[in-house]
Amino acid sequence: MSTVGDIQAALPHFSNEELRAVEQAVRQLYRHRNAGLLFDDVYGVWTEADQTSAAAEAFALFDREEAGHDQSKSG
C-alpha cells in the first residue's frame, strides 16, 4: 500500500488522462462514503472541508479589508 506522499510524488508523472481517471476514482470514493459531502454534480464534489477552507479564506480577506479601513480612518 502506498502512502499519501508516494501518491503525491507520482501524480506529476501522470498524463492528463491518468489524472482524470484518478480524480474520478477519488470522486467515486467520496460519493460512496458520503462523508461530509455537501454538493455533488458532474463537475465534482464539494465537501465540508472545502466549505470550511473557502469560508476561512473569505473571512481572512474581510479581516484584512477591515484592518485596512481602520488604519485609513485613524491615520
JOPEDA-V978291 format. One line per field, one symbol per residue. phi: phi as a letter, one per 30 degrees, with the letter a starting at -180 (. if undefined). burial: I if it has 9 or more other ideal C-beta (glycine too) atoms within 8 Angstrom, else O. A space follows every 10 residues. Layout:
BEGIN
phi: ???
burial: ???
END
This chain:
BEGIN
phi: .ddeeddddd edcddedddd ddddddedde dddhcidcbb bddkcbcedd dddddddddd dedddddddd ddddc
burial: OOOOOOIOOI IOOIOOOOIO OIIOOOIOOI IOOOOOIOOO OOOOIIIOOI IOOOOOOOOO OOOOOOOOOO OOOOO
END
